[in-house]
Amino acid sequence: MNTAVLQQESYPIALAVQPMLQINGCAVFRAQPQMGMARCSEQAVRREDEGAAPAQKAALAPWLERKAKQILASCFEEKLSIAQVASRCSLSRSHFSRAFKKATGMSPQEWMHKSRIERAQHLITERSLSMCEVAFECGFADQAHFTRAFRKHAGLSPKQWQRSQCSHVDVL
């Protein structure tokens, strides 16, 4: 910001502050307007710098990230909201979501969705459960919802993915 403009803007402020800087009617400083202008200019430049580079928000501490992931992983059965998970971590919902994303690179919802699909992939490779049972175990509302989510994540339906995994095992 131009210092000449700052001086023009801050000089009236310095003049207005001058009476407050007097003790018993005597001026504390003879150069009060100039000092006031310098102080106002300094504050304006500081504010401009702060606006240009906002403070970085901290990510979750590693122990808190592990705790949050454990809580989110248990959400398959409990159906906890993100606000409830944040509360269990003693954080506000917005701070928790922001810090979790900074720590993991994905939002809590995205992480939970990804972990559900990964769990489903693990269960599918066992072949002992039907797709409906896998969907239920992973917290999906029904098999159709599970299939849509799985296809979006893996690019294949659960059955196609299972067949592709079987063909990899047969080749080895």
Contacts in CASP RR format, 6 or more apart in sequence:
PFRMAT RR
TARGET T0000
AUTHOR 0000-0000-0000
METHOD contacts of the structure
MODEL  1
MNTAVLQQESYPIALAVQPMLQINGCAVFRAQPQMGMARCSEQAVRREDE
GAAPAQKAALAPWLERKAKQILASCFEEKLSIAQVASRCSLSRSHFSRAF
KKATGMSPQEWMHKSRIERAQHLITERSLSMCEVAFECGFADQAHFTRAF
RKHAGLSPKQWQRSQCSHVDVL
1 44 0 8 1.000
1 45 0 8 1.000
1 48 0 8 1.000
3 41 0 8 1.000
6 37 0 8 1.000
6 40 0 8 1.000
6 41 0 8 1.000
6 44 0 8 1.000
6 45 0 8 1.000
7 37 0 8 1.000
7 41 0 8 1.000
9 40 0 8 1.000
9 44 0 8 1.000
10 36 0 8 1.000
10 37 0 8 1.000
10 39 0 8 1.000
10 40 0 8 1.000
10 41 0 8 1.000
10 44 0 8 1.000
11 33 0 8 1.000
11 37 0 8 1.000
13 36 0 8 1.000
13 37 0 8 1.000
13 40 0 8 1.000
14 32 0 8 1.000
14 33 0 8 1.000
14 34 0 8 1.000
14 35 0 8 1.000
14 36 0 8 1.000
14 37 0 8 1.000
14 39 0 8 1.000
14 40 0 8 1.000
15 33 0 8 1.000
17 32 0 8 1.000
17 36 0 8 1.000
18 27 0 8 1.000
18 32 0 8 1.000
18 33 0 8 1.000
21 27 0 8 1.000
21 28 0 8 1.000
21 29 0 8 1.000
21 32 0 8 1.000
22 28 0 8 1.000
29 35 0 8 1.000
57 98 0 8 1.000
57 99 0 8 1.000
57 102 0 8 1.000
58 99 0 8 1.000
58 102 0 8 1.000
59 65 0 8 1.000
59 99 0 8 1.000
59 102 0 8 1.000
59 103 0 8 1.000
60 68 0 8 1.000
60 89 0 8 1.000
60 96 0 8 1.000
60 99 0 8 1.000
60 100 0 8 1.000
60 102 0 8 1.000
60 103 0 8 1.000
64 89 0 8 1.000
65 100 0 8 1.000
65 103 0 8 1.000
65 104 0 8 1.000
67 88 0 8 1.000
67 89 0 8 1.000
68 85 0 8 1.000
68 89 0 8 1.000
68 96 0 8 1.000
68 100 0 8 1.000
68 108 0 8 1.000
69 111 0 8 1.000
69 115 0 8 1.000
71 80 0 8 1.000
71 85 0 8 1.000
71 88 0 8 1.000
71 89 0 8 1.000
72 80 0 8 1.000
72 85 0 8 1.000
72 108 0 8 1.000
72 111 0 8 1.000
72 112 0 8 1.000
72 115 0 8 1.000
73 115 0 8 1.000
74 80 0 8 1.000
75 85 0 8 1.000
75 112 0 8 1.000
76 116 0 8 1.000
76 119 0 8 1.000
76 137 0 8 1.000
76 138 0 8 1.000
76 139 0 8 1.000
77 139 0 8 1.000
79 139 0 8 1.000
82 93 0 8 1.000
82 96 0 8 1.000
82 97 0 8 1.000
82 108 0 8 1.000
82 109 0 8 1.000
83 93 0 8 1.000
85 96 0 8 1.000
85 108 0 8 1.000
86 92 0 8 1.000
86 93 0 8 1.000
86 95 0 8 1.000
86 96 0 8 1.000
86 97 0 8 1.000
87 93 0 8 1.000
89 96 0 8 1.000
91 99 0 8 1.000
96 108 0 8 1.000
97 107 0 8 1.000
97 108 0 8 1.000
100 107 0 8 1.000
100 108 0 8 1.000
100 111 0 8 1.000
101 107 0 8 1.000
101 108 0 8 1.000
104 111 0 8 1.000
106 114 0 8 1.000
113 149 0 8 1.000
113 153 0 8 1.000
114 153 0 8 1.000
116 138 0 8 1.000
116 139 0 8 1.000
116 140 0 8 1.000
116 149 0 8 1.000
117 138 0 8 1.000
117 149 0 8 1.000
117 150 0 8 1.000
117 153 0 8 1.000
117 154 0 8 1.000
119 137 0 8 1.000
119 138 0 8 1.000
120 134 0 8 1.000
120 135 0 8 1.000
120 137 0 8 1.000
120 138 0 8 1.000
120 146 0 8 1.000
120 150 0 8 1.000
120 158 0 8 1.000
121 154 0 8 1.000
121 161 0 8 1.000
123 129 0 8 1.000
123 134 0 8 1.000
123 137 0 8 1.000
123 138 0 8 1.000
124 131 0 8 1.000
124 134 0 8 1.000
124 158 0 8 1.000
124 161 0 8 1.000
124 162 0 8 1.000
124 165 0 8 1.000
125 162 0 8 1.000
125 165 0 8 1.000
127 162 0 8 1.000
129 137 0 8 1.000
131 143 0 8 1.000
131 146 0 8 1.000
131 147 0 8 1.000
131 158 0 8 1.000
131 159 0 8 1.000
132 142 0 8 1.000
132 143 0 8 1.000
134 146 0 8 1.000
134 158 0 8 1.000
135 142 0 8 1.000
135 143 0 8 1.000
135 145 0 8 1.000
135 146 0 8 1.000
135 147 0 8 1.000
138 146 0 8 1.000
140 146 0 8 1.000
140 149 0 8 1.000
146 158 0 8 1.000
147 157 0 8 1.000
147 158 0 8 1.000
150 156 0 8 1.000
150 157 0 8 1.000
150 158 0 8 1.000
150 161 0 8 1.000
151 157 0 8 1.000
154 161 0 8 1.000
155 161 0 8 1.000
156 164 0 8 1.000
END
